[in-house]
Amino acid sequence: MNKNFARRDFLRTASSIALAAPFSKTLLADVVAHPATAKPALQLNIRDFGALGDGTTKDTAAIQRTIDRCAVLGGGEVLVPAGNYLTGAIQLRSKVLLRLAADSVILGSDNMDDYPVTELRWEGKWIPGHTALLYAIDAEDLGIVGPGKIVGNNALGGRPTKDLPLRHPAVIEPIRCRRMRLEDFSTSYHLMWSIHPTECGDLTIRNLTIRSTGGNGDGIDVDSCKRVVIDKCDISTGDDCISLKSGRGEEGFTMAMPTEDVHISNCTFADAIFACIGIGSETSGGIRNVRITNCKFTGAKSHAIYIKSRPGRGPFLENFSADGLEASGLIGGFLRINMLSSGIQDQDPVPGTIGIPTARNLRFSNIKVTDCPVLVTATEIHPDKPLNGFIFENVTGTCAKGISLANMRNVVIRNIHVTGLTGPLLQTCNVHGIGLAGAVEIDAPKLPDAVPEPAVPYQLH
């Protein structure tokens, strides 16, 4: 057996033992992030180091020197006073808190050469790309706090192409950072991600206003991170408001860095192209222990919550709880689970049965929907790995179509009180559990072709 496969089997087995109860204390406990020091001893003002803030002169060098100076003096606070500061990419440092005063605006340069090139995550793979407007690598005890604004340059948005293969800049991108806070400011950008933490831990994102409309751009993409709190944010985007990811194909599977222990609370979401909260489809490192509480979904082109993967991704989506949600303005529906066909296949997919993603312990409770087209579509699940543990309870409101499920075990459906249905409340195929009486039988989902073993075993390269 491939040693990576064996290691992943061990990790998944250990996880199953530790989380044997359907919804464990780990899932229900609050996620606690550890922010940077609240009261730094030193404060430096970027204007004292030459920043002009006139919106025309590039202040990159002055801002970077202030941050670097603060770091070498032991850390503290860098103040961005009122003004419009045009800048290229700025690297944040350990033990430095960047404070954006009222009426201060960080404006991204429109010159791609102002954003250095390094290895960055894009669609689940590490590729060369331009750093974000504000980025950090291997830093600790740092942050950005408001109430100012950060405005990415919309001319830089877009996707890599064959002729221009470098990934485009995000707005904020910490990589392998620990104990970071992002609080009380606003961002604006489109056609690319706004905030993209990658392989980070103990991250607090609170009271942000994020606007990424007018094109395909995510709000917050949490990528192979641990212990993340997202609270009291107002996010309106073209693509996903929040996306949880962990790498794609054999690269993500071999690196085995899950996104885990994420709490999303008290947020408002609106999306114009896809879903408000997307879980996947980059799931090859696994996603576990996710809580969504007391959030409002005011519009989505597809679904309020979309859980997605496909064979060739592997390995797991587990221990997911959503409670106290309100949803309206949905074009597709409230919830979709698609584990068969989401996203393009990776060039190095995870082969065989282990490449079929596992899903277990999903709970949705205390949901209110208004004029919802479809309550739940969850039929695209592989019969070789049925979803084990699905609770959908205490749902009220108005809905045109009900619940469709396939290939599930240990299902609980109860206290569903919606009006306006034009068909059956519940349709099932190969589903076992409680609350399924009266369900209408539907056809089994169409399965994709199996992913074969490669001629040469995969190695990181």
C-alpha positions as CSV (number, residue, x, y, z in Angstrom):
1,M,0.0,0.0,0.0
2,N,1.1,3.5,-0.8
3,K,2.6,4.9,2.5
4,N,0.6,8.2,2.1
5,F,-2.6,6.2,1.7
6,A,-1.7,4.2,4.8
7,R,-1.0,7.4,6.8
8,R,-4.3,9.0,5.7
9,D,-6.2,5.8,6.6
10,F,-4.7,5.9,10.1
11,L,-5.6,9.6,10.5
12,R,-9.1,9.0,9.3
13,T,-9.6,6.0,11.6
14,A,-8.2,7.9,14.6
15,S,-10.6,10.8,13.8
16,S,-13.6,8.4,13.6
17,I,-12.7,7.0,17.1
18,A,-12.2,10.4,18.6
19,L,-15.5,11.7,17.1
20,A,-17.6,8.6,17.5
21,A,-20.6,10.5,18.8
22,P,-22.7,11.9,15.9
23,F,-22.1,15.5,17.0
24,S,-19.2,15.6,19.5
25,K,-18.2,18.1,22.1
26,T,-15.4,19.1,19.8
27,L,-17.9,20.3,17.2
28,L,-20.2,22.0,19.7
29,A,-17.5,23.8,21.7
30,D,-16.6,27.3,20.7
31,V,-13.5,27.7,18.5
32,V,-11.1,30.0,20.4
33,A,-8.6,31.9,18.4
34,H,-5.7,33.7,20.0
35,P,-5.3,37.2,18.7
36,A,-2.1,39.3,18.8
37,T,-1.3,41.5,21.7
38,A,-4.1,44.1,22.1
39,K,-1.9,47.0,23.5
40,P,1.5,47.3,21.7
41,A,4.2,49.3,23.5
42,L,5.4,51.1,20.4
43,Q,3.5,53.1,17.8
44,L,5.1,54.4,14.6
45,N,3.3,56.7,12.1
46,I,3.9,56.0,8.4
47,R,3.9,59.8,7.7
48,D,7.0,60.1,9.9
49,F,8.7,57.8,7.4
50,G,7.7,59.7,4.3
51,A,4.2,58.5,3.4
52,L,2.2,61.3,1.7
53,G,-1.3,59.9,1.4
54,D,-2.2,62.0,-1.6
55,G,-3.6,59.1,-3.6
56,T,-1.1,59.7,-6.4
57,T,2.4,59.2,-5.0
58,K,3.3,55.6,-4.3
59,D,3.8,55.2,-0.6
60,T,5.0,51.6,-0.8
61,A,8.6,52.2,0.4
62,A,7.5,54.4,3.3
63,I,4.8,52.0,4.6
64,Q,7.1,49.0,4.3
65,R,10.0,50.7,6.1
66,T,7.7,51.7,9.0
67,I,6.5,48.1,9.4
68,D,10.0,46.8,9.1
69,R,11.3,49.3,11.7
70,C,8.5,48.4,14.1
71,A,9.4,44.7,13.8
72,V,13.1,45.1,14.4
73,L,12.4,47.3,17.5
74,G,10.5,44.4,19.0
75,G,7.0,45.0,17.6
76,G,4.1,47.3,18.2
77,E,1.6,49.3,16.2
78,V,2.0,51.0,12.8
79,L,-0.5,53.8,12.4
80,V,-2.0,54.7,9.0
81,P,-3.6,58.1,9.5
82,A,-6.3,59.7,7.4
83,G,-5.4,59.9,3.7
84,N,-5.3,57.9,0.5
85,Y,-2.2,55.8,0.3
86,L,-1.4,54.4,-3.1
87,T,0.9,51.4,-2.7
88,G,2.1,48.1,-4.2
89,A,2.3,44.9,-2.1
90,I,3.2,45.4,1.6
91,Q,4.6,42.6,3.7
92,L,3.3,42.4,7.3
93,R,5.7,41.3,10.0
94,S,5.5,39.4,13.3
95,K,4.4,41.3,16.4
96,V,3.2,44.3,14.3
97,L,-0.4,45.5,14.3
98,L,-1.3,47.7,11.3
99,R,-3.9,50.2,12.5
100,L,-6.0,52.0,9.8
101,A,-7.4,55.2,11.2
102,A,-10.8,56.6,10.3
103,D,-10.7,58.1,6.7
104,S,-7.6,56.2,5.9
105,V,-7.6,54.2,2.6
106,I,-4.9,51.8,1.3
107,L,-5.2,51.9,-2.5
108,G,-3.7,49.1,-4.5
109,S,-1.4,50.0,-7.4
110,D,-2.6,49.1,-10.9
111,N,0.9,47.8,-11.9
112,M,1.3,44.1,-11.6
113,D,5.1,44.5,-11.2
114,D,4.4,46.1,-7.8
115,Y,3.4,42.7,-6.5
116,P,6.3,40.2,-6.0
117,V,6.1,36.7,-7.3
118,T,6.2,33.6,-5.0
119,E,4.5,30.3,-4.5
120,L,0.8,30.7,-3.7
121,R,-2.3,28.5,-3.5
122,W,-4.7,28.7,-6.5
123,E,-7.6,26.3,-6.9
124,G,-6.0,23.9,-4.4
125,K,-2.5,23.8,-5.9
126,W,0.7,25.7,-5.2
127,I,1.7,27.7,-8.2
128,P,3.7,30.9,-8.9
129,G,1.7,34.0,-8.4
130,H,1.7,37.6,-7.4
131,T,1.5,38.3,-3.6
132,A,-1.5,40.1,-2.2
133,L,-1.7,43.8,-1.6
134,L,-1.2,43.0,2.1
135,Y,0.6,39.7,2.8
136,A,2.5,37.9,5.5
137,I,4.6,34.7,5.4
138,D,5.6,32.7,8.4
139,A,4.7,35.5,10.8
140,E,3.2,35.4,14.3
141,D,1.2,37.8,16.6
142,L,0.2,40.3,13.9
143,G,-2.9,41.9,12.6
144,I,-4.8,44.6,10.8
145,V,-7.5,46.7,12.6
146,G,-9.7,49.5,11.4
147,P,-11.8,51.5,11.0
148,G,-10.1,52.4,7.7
149,K,-10.5,50.8,4.2
150,I,-8.4,48.6,1.9
151,V,-9.2,48.9,-1.8
152,G,-7.7,46.5,-4.3
153,N,-7.2,47.6,-7.8
154,N,-9.9,46.0,-10.0
155,A,-7.6,46.1,-13.0
156,L,-5.6,43.3,-11.4
157,G,-8.4,40.9,-11.0
158,G,-8.9,37.8,-13.1
159,R,-7.7,34.2,-13.5
160,P,-4.4,32.8,-14.7
161,T,-4.3,32.0,-18.4
162,K,-2.0,30.0,-20.7
163,D,-0.4,33.2,-21.9
164,L,-0.3,34.9,-18.4
165,P,0.0,31.9,-16.0
166,L,0.9,33.8,-12.8
167,R,-1.9,33.9,-10.2
168,H,-3.4,37.4,-9.7
169,P,-3.1,39.3,-6.4
170,A,-5.6,38.9,-3.5
171,V,-6.2,41.8,-1.1
172,I,-5.0,40.2,2.1
173,E,-3.1,36.9,2.2
174,P,-1.4,35.5,5.3
175,I,0.6,32.2,4.6
176,R,1.7,29.9,7.5
177,C,0.9,32.6,10.1
178,R,-0.2,32.2,13.7
179,R,-2.3,34.4,16.0
180,M,-3.5,37.0,13.6
181,R,-6.5,39.4,13.9
182,L,-8.3,41.2,11.1
183,E,-10.9,43.5,12.6
184,D,-13.1,46.5,12.1
185,F,-12.2,47.6,8.5
186,S,-13.7,47.2,5.0
187,T,-12.3,45.9,1.8
188,S,-13.3,46.3,-1.9
189,Y,-12.1,44.3,-4.9
190,H,-13.5,42.0,-7.6
191,L,-12.6,39.3,-10.0
192,M,-10.3,37.8,-7.4
193,W,-10.3,36.7,-3.7
194,S,-10.4,39.4,-1.0
195,I,-9.0,37.5,2.0
196,H,-7.1,34.2,1.6
197,P,-5.4,32.7,4.7
198,T,-3.4,29.6,3.8
199,E,-2.0,27.1,6.4
200,C,-2.7,29.5,9.2
201,G,-3.7,28.9,12.8
202,D,-5.5,30.9,15.5
203,L,-7.0,33.5,13.2
204,T,-9.8,36.0,14.2
205,I,-11.7,37.8,11.5
206,R,-14.3,40.1,13.1
207,N,-16.5,43.0,12.1
208,L,-15.3,43.3,8.5
209,T,-17.3,44.7,5.6
210,I,-16.2,42.9,2.4
211,R,-17.4,43.9,-1.1
212,S,-16.3,41.8,-4.0
213,T,-19.2,42.3,-6.5
214,G,-19.2,42.9,-10.2
215,G,-17.3,39.7,-11.1
216,N,-16.0,36.3,-10.0
217,G,-14.4,37.1,-6.6
218,D,-14.7,35.4,-3.2
219,G,-14.9,37.1,0.1
220,I,-12.9,34.9,2.6
221,D,-11.2,31.7,1.4
222,V,-10.0,29.6,4.4
223,D,-7.4,27.3,3.0
224,S,-5.9,24.5,5.2
225,C,-6.3,26.6,8.3
226,K,-6.9,25.7,12.0
227,R,-8.9,27.5,14.7
228,V,-10.6,30.2,12.8
229,V,-13.2,32.6,14.0
230,I,-15.3,34.6,11.6
231,D,-17.7,36.8,13.4
232,K,-20.0,39.8,12.7
233,C,-18.9,40.2,9.1
234,D,-21.0,41.7,6.3
235,I,-20.0,40.1,3.0
236,S,-21.4,40.7,-0.4
237,T,-19.6,39.0,-3.3
238,G,-19.7,37.8,-6.9
239,D,-18.6,34.3,-6.1
240,D,-18.6,32.6,-2.6
241,C,-18.9,34.8,0.4
242,I,-16.9,32.2,2.4
243,S,-15.2,29.2,1.0
244,L,-13.5,26.4,3.1
245,K,-10.8,24.5,1.3
246,S,-7.8,22.2,1.9
247,G,-6.0,21.5,-1.4
248,R,-6.9,19.5,-4.5
249,G,-5.9,16.1,-5.9
250,E,-2.8,14.2,-5.0
251,E,-0.8,17.3,-3.9
252,G,-3.4,18.3,-1.3
253,F,-4.0,14.7,-0.3
254,T,-0.3,14.0,0.2
255,M,0.3,17.2,2.2
256,A,-2.7,16.3,4.4
257,M,-3.4,19.7,5.9
258,P,-7.1,20.0,6.7
259,T,-9.2,23.0,7.4
260,E,-10.6,22.4,10.9
261,D,-12.2,24.1,13.9
262,V,-13.9,26.9,12.2
263,H,-16.7,29.0,13.7
264,I,-18.7,31.4,11.5
265,S,-21.2,33.5,13.5
266,N,-23.5,36.5,13.4
267,C,-22.7,37.3,9.7
268,T,-24.7,38.6,6.8
269,F,-24.1,37.1,3.4
270,A,-25.2,38.0,-0.2
271,D,-23.8,36.4,-3.4
272,A,-24.4,37.2,-7.0
273,I,-22.8,34.3,-8.9
274,F,-22.5,31.2,-6.7
275,A,-23.1,30.2,-3.0
276,C,-22.9,32.2,0.2
277,I,-20.9,29.5,2.0
278,G,-19.1,26.9,-0.1
279,I,-17.5,23.9,1.6
280,G,-15.1,22.4,-1.0
281,S,-14.7,21.5,-3.7
282,E,-11.0,21.5,-2.8
283,T,-11.3,18.9,-0.1
284,S,-8.2,16.7,-0.6
285,G,-6.7,17.6,2.8
286,G,-10.1,17.2,4.6
287,I,-12.5,19.6,6.3
288,R,-13.8,19.0,9.8
289,N,-15.3,20.7,12.8
290,V,-17.2,23.6,11.3
291,R,-19.9,25.6,13.0
292,I,-22.2,28.2,11.5
293,T,-24.5,30.0,13.9
294,N,-26.9,32.9,13.9
295,C,-26.2,34.1,10.3
296,K,-28.4,35.7,7.6
297,F,-28.4,34.9,3.9
298,T,-30.0,37.7,2.0
299,G,-29.3,36.4,-1.6
300,A,-27.5,33.7,-3.5
301,K,-27.4,32.9,-7.2
302,S,-27.2,29.2,-6.3
303,H,-27.5,28.1,-2.6
304,A,-27.1,29.5,0.9
305,I,-24.8,26.5,1.7
306,Y,-23.2,24.3,-0.9
307,I,-21.1,21.3,0.1
308,K,-19.2,20.0,-2.8
309,S,-16.5,17.5,-4.0
310,R,-16.1,14.6,-6.4
311,P,-14.2,11.3,-6.8
312,G,-10.6,12.0,-7.3
313,R,-10.6,14.7,-4.5
314,G,-11.0,12.6,-1.3
315,P,-10.8,12.4,1.7
316,F,-13.5,13.8,4.1
317,L,-16.0,16.4,5.1
318,E,-17.1,15.8,8.7
319,N,-18.6,17.3,11.8
320,F,-20.5,20.2,10.3
321,S,-23.2,22.1,12.2
322,A,-25.4,25.0,11.1
323,D,-27.9,26.5,13.6
324,G,-30.1,29.6,13.8
325,L,-30.0,30.6,10.2
326,E,-32.3,32.9,8.1
327,A,-32.3,32.6,4.3
328,S,-34.1,34.6,1.6
329,G,-33.4,35.7,-2.0
330,L,-32.1,32.2,-3.0
331,I,-32.1,31.3,-6.7
332,G,-31.1,27.6,-6.4
333,G,-32.1,26.7,-2.9
334,F,-31.0,26.5,0.8
335,L,-28.7,23.5,0.8
336,R,-27.0,21.4,-1.9
337,I,-24.6,18.5,-1.3
338,N,-22.8,17.3,-4.4
339,M,-20.0,14.8,-3.8
340,L,-20.0,13.4,-7.4
341,S,-19.3,16.1,-9.9
342,S,-18.3,19.5,-8.5
343,G,-15.3,21.3,-10.1
344,I,-12.9,20.2,-12.8
345,Q,-11.0,17.0,-12.2
346,D,-7.4,17.4,-11.0
347,Q,-4.6,16.4,-13.4
348,D,-3.3,14.1,-10.5
349,P,-6.5,12.8,-8.9
350,V,-6.6,10.6,-5.9
351,P,-7.4,7.2,-7.4
352,G,-9.7,4.4,-6.4
353,T,-12.0,4.1,-3.4
354,I,-9.9,6.3,-1.2
355,G,-10.4,9.1,-3.8
356,I,-14.2,9.0,-3.2
357,P,-14.8,11.7,-0.5
358,T,-16.3,10.7,2.8
359,A,-19.0,12.8,4.4
360,R,-20.4,12.3,7.9
361,N,-22.0,14.1,10.9
362,L,-23.8,17.0,9.2
363,R,-26.5,18.8,11.2
364,F,-28.8,21.7,10.2
365,S,-31.2,23.0,12.8
366,N,-33.4,26.0,13.5
367,I,-33.6,27.3,10.0
368,K,-36.1,29.9,8.6
369,V,-36.5,30.2,4.8
370,T,-38.4,32.7,2.8
371,D,-39.6,32.0,-0.7
372,C,-37.0,29.2,-1.0
373,P,-37.1,27.4,-4.4
374,V,-35.7,24.1,-3.0
375,L,-35.1,23.2,0.6
376,V,-32.4,20.5,0.2
377,T,-30.8,18.8,-2.8
378,A,-28.5,16.0,-1.6
379,T,-28.7,13.2,-4.1
380,E,-25.2,13.4,-5.6
381,I,-23.5,11.1,-3.1
382,H,-21.6,7.9,-4.0
383,P,-23.2,4.6,-2.9
384,D,-19.8,3.1,-2.0
385,K,-19.4,5.8,0.6
386,P,-22.9,6.8,1.9
387,L,-23.2,10.0,3.9
388,N,-23.3,8.8,7.5
389,G,-25.2,11.1,9.9
390,F,-27.5,13.8,8.5
391,I,-29.9,15.7,10.8
392,F,-32.2,18.3,9.3
393,E,-34.7,19.7,11.9
394,N,-36.8,22.6,13.1
395,V,-37.3,24.3,9.7
396,T,-40.0,26.9,9.0
397,G,-41.0,29.3,6.3
398,T,-42.1,29.2,2.6
399,C,-40.6,26.8,0.1
400,A,-41.6,25.6,-3.4
401,K,-39.9,22.2,-3.3
402,G,-38.8,20.0,-0.4
403,I,-36.0,17.6,0.4
404,S,-34.3,15.1,-1.9
405,L,-31.7,12.6,-0.4
406,A,-29.7,9.7,-1.8
407,N,-27.2,7.2,-0.3
408,M,-27.4,8.2,3.4
409,R,-27.3,6.4,6.7
410,N,-28.4,7.6,10.2
411,V,-30.6,10.3,8.9
412,V,-33.0,12.3,11.1
413,I,-35.7,14.5,9.5
414,R,-38.0,16.2,12.0
415,N,-40.1,19.3,12.7
416,I,-40.2,20.5,9.1
417,H,-43.0,23.1,8.8
418,V,-42.9,24.9,5.5
419,T,-45.7,26.1,3.3
420,G,-46.0,26.5,-0.5
421,L,-44.8,23.1,-1.6
422,T,-45.7,22.0,-5.1
423,G,-44.6,18.4,-4.7
424,P,-43.7,15.9,-2.0
425,L,-41.9,17.1,1.1
426,L,-39.4,14.2,1.0
427,Q,-37.9,12.2,-1.8
428,T,-35.3,9.5,-1.2
429,C,-33.1,6.8,-2.7
430,N,-31.2,4.3,-0.5
431,V,-31.7,6.4,2.7
432,H,-32.1,4.9,6.2
433,G,-33.0,6.7,9.4
434,I,-35.8,8.5,11.3
435,G,-38.5,10.7,9.9
436,L,-38.6,9.2,6.4
437,A,-42.2,7.9,6.5
438,G,-44.1,8.8,3.3
439,A,-41.0,9.6,1.3
440,V,-41.3,9.2,-2.5
441,E,-38.8,6.9,-4.1
442,I,-36.5,8.5,-6.8
443,D,-33.9,7.2,-9.2
444,A,-30.3,6.6,-8.1
445,P,-27.8,9.3,-9.1
446,K,-25.6,8.8,-12.1
447,L,-22.1,7.9,-11.1
448,P,-18.9,9.3,-12.7
449,D,-16.3,6.9,-14.1
450,A,-13.9,5.5,-11.5
451,V,-10.5,7.1,-11.1
452,P,-7.8,4.6,-12.1
453,E,-4.5,4.0,-10.4
454,P,-1.7,5.9,-12.2
455,A,1.0,4.0,-14.0
456,V,3.6,5.7,-11.8
457,P,2.7,6.5,-8.1
458,Y,2.4,10.2,-7.3
459,Q,5.2,12.0,-5.6
460,L,5.3,15.7,-4.6
461,H,7.3,17.6,-7.2
